[in-house]
Amino acid sequence: MDLVERLFAGDKRACARLISHVENNVNGVNEDLKKIYKETGKAYVIGITGPPGSGKSTLTDKLVKLLRKEGKKIGIIAVDPTSPFTGGAILGDRVRMGDLNTDNGVFIRSMGARGHLGGLSDATSAAVTVLDAYGCEYIFLETVGVGQSEVEVMKRADTTLMVMVPGLGDDIQAIKAGVMEIGNVFAVNKSDRDGAKRTKREIDMMLDFSKKDWRPSVTLVSALKDENVDILLEKIFEHRNYLLESNLYHLERKANVKNEILALVRKEIMERVINNDEKHQLLDELSHKVALRIENPYTASEIIIEELKK
């Protein structure tokens, strides 16, 4: 039985192996992804993002446990920051979700961002495809938590949960233009802290200026004390129902797929330039000329594109 057949049979090790192949870009992995793609599209993807230290992992843990009580099969992709020096990742989310590791109905994968901007790993989309084919009904994407670059999660998730905490103050204003606009549902975690209600009011006031048809809810929760997490899950379901009833569900998935295709095209073009000795030499030569102002980057890019056409 090959890897794909084992995946369809619910083999957890096959799922882990295939995601590893995706991360390491193992030769032939795209053929496996092509085989499984027609069996995907059933999982509901929930993106969880927010500032570092907001308790995203603990909140994910509690939400997953609620869904497991309903017998749902869950996938979790937790993207951790990667060291720019060693290339290693902290991968601490497995520690914070320790008891879920022993649950056969939950698959957790920590992935290093490997310098990929947008709060997600470069292999995230393919990993979601694998977990979908594996039979996960809900897939959680937990981002690195690095600020405005987190908007990438919106391109892969059906519902994006923005986790905030009391005491951010002016930081809310600083990230408003980027991250605050992508949240479909908001949670103010660590609500037992001073200033939680004030933080909720501030977020509500900012959301009141939005002209979108969907008005995100803002829920006070305490993941550590397991308070109001059930209410938050209901708010996520409300957004899902809104997407389905307004026909936006399929429209947004089409837009997400379009972004995924474009990302694959960009990746292929980059690999053809970087991994081809002849073209990489051309890139070096052009970079040298541009640095000396003998050439400009616009003409240089046109030359590389013409070479790729050949």
ZAMARDO-386394 format. One record per residue (C-alpha): residue number from 1; residue in one letter; x, y, z. Coordinates in steps of 0.001 Angstrom, whole numbers, plus 524288, in hexadecimal, padded with zeros to 5 digits. Layout:
# ZAMARDO-386394
+-----+---------+-------+-------+-------+
: num : residuo :  east : north :    up :
+-----+---------+-------+-------+-------+
: NUM :       A :     X :     Y :     Z :
...
+-----+---------+-------+-------+-------+
END
This chain:
# ZAMARDO-386394
+-----+---------+-------+-------+-------+
: num : residuo :  east : north :    up :
+-----+---------+-------+-------+-------+
:   1 :       M : 80000 : 80000 : 80000 :
:   2 :       D : 80606 : 80D03 : 7FBEF :
:   3 :       L : 8062A : 8198F : 803E6 :
:   4 :       V : 7F9D5 : 81F3D : 7FDBF :
:   5 :       E : 7F1EA : 812CB : 7FFF5 :
:   6 :       R : 7F683 : 81251 : 80E10 :
:   7 :       L : 7F291 : 820A0 : 80FBD :
:   8 :       F : 7E4D3 : 81DE3 : 80ABA :
:   9 :       A : 7E430 : 81242 : 813FB :
:  10 :       G : 7E678 : 81B7F : 81F78 :
:  11 :       D : 7F49D : 817DE : 8221C :
:  12 :       K : 7FA02 : 82287 : 82AFC :
:  13 :       R : 80823 : 81F2F : 827C3 :
:  14 :       A : 80556 : 82059 : 81934 :
:  15 :       C : 7FF89 : 82DCB : 81BAB :
:  16 :       A : 80BB2 : 831F7 : 82341 :
:  17 :       R : 814B4 : 82C67 : 818CB :
:  18 :       L : 80DA9 : 8335D : 80DBE :
:  19 :       I : 80E1A : 8406E : 814DF :
:  20 :       S : 81CB2 : 83E50 : 816FE :
:  21 :       H : 81E24 : 83BE1 : 80865 :
:  22 :       V : 816FC : 848A8 : 805E9 :
:  23 :       E : 81FA8 : 8503D : 80F62 :
:  24 :       N : 82C1D : 84A98 : 8099C :
:  25 :       N : 82744 : 84B82 : 7FB93 :
:  26 :       V : 82A36 : 83D0D : 7F958 :
:  27 :       N : 82AA2 : 8390E : 7EB23 :
:  28 :       G : 81D50 : 8340E : 7E6B4 :
:  29 :       V : 8156A : 83A41 : 7F1B1 :
:  30 :       N : 80DC8 : 84294 : 7E7FE :
:  31 :       E : 808F7 : 8362A : 7E156 :
:  32 :       D : 803C9 : 8315A : 7EE74 :
:  33 :       L : 7FD1F : 83E7B : 7F0C3 :
:  34 :       K : 7F6BF : 83DA4 : 7E35B :
:  35 :       K : 7F13F : 8303C : 7E6C1 :
:  36 :       I : 7EB27 : 83481 : 7F387 :
:  37 :       Y : 7E60E : 841E4 : 7EF8D :
:  38 :       K : 7D915 : 83D2F : 7E9FD :
:  39 :       E : 7D5D6 : 83754 : 7F750 :
:  40 :       T : 7D7C2 : 8443E : 7FE73 :
:  41 :       G : 7CFA6 : 8507D : 800DA :
:  42 :       K : 7C78B : 84AB0 : 80BD9 :
:  43 :       A : 7CF25 : 84FFD : 81784 :
:  44 :       Y : 7CBD9 : 85D2C : 81D7F :
:  45 :       V : 7D82B : 86531 : 81F8B :
:  46 :       I : 7D948 : 86E4D : 82B45 :
:  47 :       G : 7E4AD : 877C8 : 82BB9 :
:  48 :       I : 7E928 : 87C74 : 83917 :
:  49 :       T : 7F1B2 : 88864 : 83994 :
:  50 :       G : 7F559 : 8938E : 84292 :
:  51 :       P : 800DD : 8999E : 849C2 :
:  52 :       P : 80B3E : 890DD : 84FEF :
:  53 :       G : 80793 : 88CFE : 85DC2 :
:  54 :       S : 7F8FD : 88E84 : 85B9F :
:  55 :       G : 7F688 : 88042 : 85EF8 :
:  56 :       K : 7F37A : 87B2C : 85159 :
:  57 :       S : 7F857 : 86D5F : 85425 :
:  58 :       T : 7F0E5 : 86BFC : 860EB :
:  59 :       L : 7E480 : 8711C : 85A8F :
:  60 :       T : 7E639 : 867D3 : 84F11 :
:  61 :       D : 7E7BF : 85CAA : 858C4 :
:  62 :       K : 7DAD2 : 8600E : 85F65 :
:  63 :       L : 7D357 : 861D1 : 852A0 :
:  64 :       V : 7D84F : 854C9 : 84D8E :
:  65 :       K : 7D425 : 84DD4 : 85A00 :
:  66 :       L : 7C655 : 85315 : 8586D :
:  67 :       L : 7C5C4 : 84DF1 : 84A8B :
:  68 :       R : 7CB4E : 840DE : 84ED1 :
:  69 :       K : 7BFEC : 83F71 : 8584C :
:  70 :       E : 7B768 : 83F79 : 84C0C :
:  71 :       G : 7BFE5 : 834C2 : 8462B :
:  72 :       K : 7C602 : 83D8C : 83BC5 :
:  73 :       K : 7D307 : 839EB : 835A8 :
:  74 :       I : 7DC5C : 84567 : 836E0 :
:  75 :       G : 7E8F6 : 849D0 : 8306A :
:  76 :       I : 7F1AC : 85459 : 83625 :
:  77 :       I : 7FCC4 : 85B24 : 82F0B :
:  78 :       A : 80447 : 863D2 : 83867 :
:  79 :       V : 80E77 : 86C3E : 831B9 :
:  80 :       D : 819C8 : 87071 : 83A5C :
:  81 :       P : 82446 : 87A92 : 8379A :
:  82 :       T : 830DD : 8758D : 831B1 :
:  83 :       S : 83E36 : 87A44 : 835F9 :
:  84 :       P : 84495 : 88256 : 82B2F :
:  85 :       F : 851C5 : 87D5B : 83004 :
:  86 :       T : 85009 : 86EC1 : 8321A :
:  87 :       G : 843D4 : 86C38 : 82A14 :
:  88 :       G : 83E24 : 8653E : 835E1 :
:  89 :       A : 83078 : 8679C : 83B3A :
:  90 :       I : 82BD6 : 8684F : 8493C :
:  91 :       L : 8200A : 85F8A : 84654 :
:  92 :       G : 81A72 : 861DB : 853D1 :
:  93 :       D : 80C20 : 85FE4 : 85072 :
:  94 :       R : 80CC3 : 8512F : 85265 :
:  95 :       V : 810B1 : 853C0 : 8607E :
:  96 :       R : 80512 : 85CC1 : 862CD :
:  97 :       M : 7FBD4 : 852CF : 85C97 :
:  98 :       G : 8022E : 8472E : 86352 :
:  99 :       D : 7F652 : 83EC7 : 8664D :
: 100 :       L : 7F0EA : 84056 : 8587B :
: 101 :       N : 7FCD4 : 83911 : 85365 :
: 102 :       T : 7F77D : 82C68 : 858F1 :
: 103 :       D : 7EA00 : 82E61 : 852DC :
: 104 :       N : 7E8AA : 825FB : 846A3 :
: 105 :       G : 7DE4F : 82F4C : 84169 :
: 106 :       V : 7E7D4 : 83ABC : 8413E :
: 107 :       F : 7F385 : 83CAF : 83854 :
: 108 :       I : 7FCF9 : 8476F : 83C94 :
: 109 :       R : 807FE : 84C3A : 83413 :
: 110 :       S : 81171 : 856EE : 83818 :
: 111 :       M : 81816 : 85D34 : 82C84 :
: 112 :       G : 8232D : 866FB : 82C12 :
: 113 :       A : 8202E : 87341 : 8244F :
: 114 :       R : 82DAB : 8721F : 81DD5 :
: 115 :       G : 82DED : 8809B : 81AD9 :
: 116 :       H : 820EA : 88063 : 813A5 :
: 117 :       L : 819A3 : 88D2A : 815D1 :
: 118 :       G : 80B3C : 88D91 : 818C0 :
: 119 :       G : 80B34 : 885EB : 82562 :
: 120 :       L : 80A0E : 878D5 : 81E88 :
: 121 :       S : 813CB : 86EEB : 81998 :
: 122 :       D : 815F7 : 86DB8 : 80AFE :
: 123 :       A : 810D8 : 85FB6 : 80BD4 :
: 124 :       T : 8045E : 8633A : 81339 :
: 125 :       S : 7FAE4 : 86253 : 807C0 :
: 126 :       A : 7FFB5 : 854DD : 803C6 :
: 127 :       A : 7FF53 : 8504B : 811F4 :
: 128 :       V : 7F123 : 854B0 : 812DC :
: 129 :       T : 7EE50 : 84CBD : 80695 :
: 130 :       V : 7F47E : 840AB : 80CB8 :
: 131 :       L : 7ECD1 : 8422C : 81975 :
: 132 :       D : 7E057 : 84445 : 811B3 :
: 133 :       A : 7E2A0 : 8379A : 80A26 :
: 134 :       Y : 7E5EE : 830E1 : 8170A :
: 135 :       G : 7D7EE : 8339F : 81B32 :
: 136 :       C : 7D92E : 83F15 : 82479 :
: 137 :       E : 7CC3B : 84642 : 825BB :
: 138 :       Y : 7D25E : 85272 : 82B97 :
: 139 :       I : 7E029 : 8575D : 8293B :
: 140 :       F : 7E5FD : 861DD : 831FA :
: 141 :       L : 7F0DE : 86A7C : 82CB3 :
: 142 :       E : 7F822 : 8715F : 83788 :
: 143 :       T : 8014B : 87BD6 : 83284 :
: 144 :       V : 80E8A : 8805A : 83760 :
: 145 :       G : 80913 : 88CC4 : 83D52 :
: 146 :       V : 811D0 : 89751 : 837E7 :
: 147 :       G : 80916 : 8A2E2 : 8349D :
: 148 :       Q : 803DE : 8A825 : 827D8 :
: 149 :       S : 80999 : 89D65 : 81F55 :
: 150 :       E : 7FF73 : 89442 : 8255A :
: 151 :       V : 7F5CF : 897F6 : 81A99 :
: 152 :       E : 7FA75 : 88BEE : 81304 :
: 153 :       V : 7F1E2 : 88355 : 81BA9 :
: 154 :       M : 7E5BA : 88960 : 815AE :
: 155 :       K : 7E969 : 8838F : 8088A :
: 156 :       R : 7E8B2 : 875AC : 80DCA :
: 157 :       A : 7DE75 : 875F1 : 818A1 :
: 158 :       D : 7CFAF : 875E7 : 81784 :
: 159 :       T : 7CE48 : 87CE4 : 82490 :
: 160 :       T : 7D922 : 884EF : 82AB1 :
: 161 :       L : 7D91E : 8865E : 83972 :
: 162 :       M : 7E09C : 8921C : 83E84 :
: 163 :       V : 7E56D : 89036 : 84C7C :
: 164 :       M : 7E862 : 89C9E : 8541E :
: 165 :       V : 7EC22 : 89EFF : 8625A :
: 166 :       P : 7EA36 : 8AA2C : 86C05 :
: 167 :       G : 7F4F0 : 8B423 : 86D70 :
: 168 :       L : 7F87C : 8B5DD : 85F23 :
: 169 :       G : 7F4B9 : 8C445 : 85F8F :
: 170 :       D : 7FA04 : 8CB80 : 853C5 :
: 171 :       D : 7FE38 : 8BE96 : 84DBE :
: 172 :       I : 7F01D : 8BC77 : 84975 :
: 173 :       Q : 7F0E4 : 8C8FF : 8419A :
: 174 :       A : 7FE15 : 8C520 : 83C01 :
: 175 :       I : 7F928 : 8B84B : 8367C :
: 176 :       K : 7EB93 : 8BD03 : 832A7 :
: 177 :       A : 7EED7 : 8BF45 : 82457 :
: 178 :       G : 7F3AB : 8B175 : 8225A :
: 179 :       V : 7F014 : 8A684 : 82B85 :
: 180 :       M : 7E3D0 : 8AC5F : 8318B :
: 181 :       E : 7DD1E : 8AC9C : 8244D :
: 182 :       I : 7DE57 : 89E08 : 821C8 :
: 183 :       G : 7D75F : 8990D : 82DF5 :
: 184 :       N : 7C9ED : 892EF : 82BEE :
: 185 :       V : 7C8AC : 88FF1 : 83A6A :
: 186 :       F : 7CFD2 : 896A9 : 845AD :
: 187 :       A : 7D379 : 89182 : 85317 :
: 188 :       V : 7D91E : 8995B : 85E45 :
: 189 :       N : 7E087 : 88EB8 : 86574 :
: 190 :       K : 7E54A : 88F56 : 87395 :
: 191 :       S : 7D8A8 : 8967E : 876B9 :
: 192 :       D : 7DB3A : 89559 : 88567 :
: 193 :       R : 7E5B1 : 89FB8 : 883DA :
: 194 :       D : 7E352 : 8AE33 : 88646 :
: 195 :       G : 7DF68 : 8B581 : 87A0E :
: 196 :       A : 7D8DE : 8AA23 : 8730E :
: 197 :       K : 7CBBB : 8B0FD : 871C5 :
: 198 :       R : 7D279 : 8BD63 : 86D45 :
: 199 :       T : 7D9D3 : 8B5BF : 862CA :
: 200 :       K : 7CCEA : 8AFD4 : 85E4B :
: 201 :       R : 7C6C3 : 8BD78 : 85D72 :
: 202 :       E : 7D24B : 8C290 : 8558C :
: 203 :       I : 7D168 : 8B74C : 84BDB :
: 204 :       D : 7C29A : 8B8E3 : 84AF4 :
: 205 :       M : 7C43F : 8C766 : 84810 :
: 206 :       M : 7CE08 : 8C48C : 83D44 :
: 207 :       L : 7C536 : 8BA20 : 8375F :
: 208 :       D : 7B9C7 : 8C39E : 8376A :
: 209 :       F : 7C0C6 : 8CB51 : 82CBF :
: 210 :       S : 7C10C : 8BF74 : 823D3 :
: 211 :       K : 7B7F3 : 8BFDF : 81813 :
: 212 :       K : 7B814 : 8B12A : 815E5 :
: 213 :       D : 7AB62 : 8A962 : 81663 :
: 214 :       W : 7B0F8 : 8A053 : 820C1 :
: 215 :       R : 7B2F2 : 8A6CE : 82E03 :
: 216 :       P : 7BCE0 : 89EBF : 835CE :
: 217 :       S : 7B95B : 89B62 : 843C1 :
: 218 :       V : 7C28A : 89E44 : 84F15 :
: 219 :       T : 7C24E : 89431 : 85A1D :
: 220 :       L : 7C8FB : 89500 : 86750 :
: 221 :       V : 7CF5C : 887DA : 86A13 :
: 222 :       S : 7D929 : 881A4 : 8733C :
: 223 :       A : 7DF49 : 875DF : 86CAB :
: 224 :       L : 7E710 : 87263 : 878D9 :
: 225 :       K : 7DAC3 : 87217 : 8813E :
: 226 :       D : 7D272 : 86C99 : 87629 :
: 227 :       E : 7C8BE : 877D9 : 87706 :
: 228 :       N : 7BFCE : 87B8E : 86B8E :
: 229 :       V : 7C751 : 872E2 : 8620D :
: 230 :       D : 7BA7B : 86C24 : 85EA4 :
: 231 :       I : 7B474 : 8795B : 85B61 :
: 232 :       L : 7C022 : 87C8D : 852CA :
: 233 :       L : 7BE65 : 86FBD : 84B65 :
: 234 :       E : 7B024 : 8736B : 8490E :
: 235 :       K : 7B4AE : 8806F : 84348 :
: 236 :       I : 7BDAC : 87906 : 839F9 :
: 237 :       F : 7B225 : 8709C : 835D8 :
: 238 :       E : 7A9F6 : 87CEA : 833DD :
: 239 :       H : 7B403 : 881ED : 82A31 :
: 240 :       R : 7B434 : 874DC : 82327 :
: 241 :       N : 7A559 : 87535 : 82205 :
: 242 :       Y : 7A5F4 : 88328 : 81CF3 :
: 243 :       L : 7AF7A : 87F02 : 81241 :
: 244 :       L : 7A6E0 : 8738F : 80E45 :
: 245 :       E : 79A19 : 87B38 : 80E6A :
: 246 :       S : 79FA5 : 886ED : 806F9 :
: 247 :       N : 7A657 : 87E53 : 7FCAC :
: 248 :       L : 7B355 : 8849E : 80074 :
: 249 :       Y : 7B8D4 : 87776 : 804A8 :
: 250 :       H : 7BB63 : 872B3 : 7F6D6 :
: 251 :       L : 7BF49 : 8802F : 7F1E1 :
: 252 :       E : 7C992 : 881BD : 7FC76 :
: 253 :       R : 7CEA5 : 873F8 : 7FA6F :
: 254 :       K : 7D011 : 87702 : 7EBF4 :
: 255 :       A : 7D805 : 88328 : 7EF73 :
: 256 :       N : 7E064 : 87B06 : 7F8C5 :
: 257 :       V : 7E2F2 : 870DB : 7EE41 :
: 258 :       K : 7E6C8 : 87BA2 : 7E4CB :
: 259 :       N : 7F0E2 : 88078 : 7EEA9 :
: 260 :       E : 7F5D0 : 87293 : 7F07B :
: 261 :       I : 7F7AE : 870AF : 7E1CE :
: 262 :       L : 7FEF2 : 87D96 : 7E0AE :
: 263 :       A : 8079D : 879D6 : 7EC34 :
: 264 :       L : 80B20 : 86CFA : 7E574 :
: 265 :       V : 80E44 : 87435 : 7D8D9 :
: 266 :       R : 81719 : 87DBB : 7E02E :
: 267 :       K : 81DCA : 87282 : 7E736 :
: 268 :       E : 8203A : 86B2D : 7DA73 :
: 269 :       I : 825DD : 87750 : 7D3DC :
: 270 :       M : 82EC5 : 879E6 : 7DF7D :
: 271 :       E : 833A0 : 86BDD : 7DF83 :
: 272 :       R : 83664 : 86C48 : 7D0F6 :
: 273 :       V : 83ECE : 87859 : 7D2F1 :
: 274 :       I : 845A8 : 87447 : 7DF7C :
: 275 :       N : 84782 : 865AF : 7DD0A :
: 276 :       N : 84BF9 : 866F3 : 7CEFD :
: 277 :       D : 85AB3 : 8693D : 7CEA6 :
: 278 :       E : 85A53 : 870B7 : 7C1DC :
: 279 :       K : 84F30 : 879A6 : 7C601 :
: 280 :       H : 854CD : 87B54 : 7D39C :
: 281 :       Q : 86190 : 87FCF : 7CD7A :
: 282 :       L : 859CC : 88961 : 7C52D :
: 283 :       L : 8532C : 88E55 : 7D182 :
: 284 :       D : 8607E : 8905F : 7D801 :
: 285 :       E : 865B5 : 897A9 : 7CC2A :
: 286 :       L : 859C0 : 8A060 : 7CB54 :
: 287 :       S : 85A12 : 8A2EA : 7DA04 :
: 288 :       H : 86836 : 8A752 : 7D8CD :
: 289 :       K : 864D2 : 8B0A6 : 7CDB0 :
: 290 :       V : 85900 : 8B615 : 7D4D3 :
: 291 :       A : 860FC : 8B84E : 7E13C :
: 292 :       L : 86ADC : 8C021 : 7D91C :
: 293 :       R : 85F94 : 8C77C : 7D28E :
: 294 :       I : 8640B : 8C25D : 7C54D :
: 295 :       E : 856A2 : 8BC09 : 7C434 :
: 296 :       N : 84990 : 8BE1D : 7CB0C :
: 297 :       P : 8412D : 8B3E9 : 7D220 :
: 298 :       Y : 835BA : 8B5A4 : 7C8C9 :
: 299 :       T : 83D7B : 8B23D : 7BCB2 :
: 300 :       A : 84452 : 8A767 : 7C433 :
: 301 :       S : 8374D : 8A114 : 7C7C1 :
: 302 :       E : 832E3 : 8A20D : 7B992 :
: 303 :       I : 83F53 : 89B0E : 7B523 :
: 304 :       I : 83D08 : 88FF9 : 7BED8 :
: 305 :       I : 82ED6 : 88E9D : 7BA98 :
: 306 :       E : 832FE : 88DD3 : 7AC5A :
: 307 :       E : 83CBC : 8832A : 7AFFD :
: 308 :       L : 83206 : 87B9F : 7B6F1 :
: 309 :       K : 82981 : 87C5D : 7AAD8 :
: 310 :       K : 83422 : 8758E : 7A314 :
+-----+---------+-------+-------+-------+
END
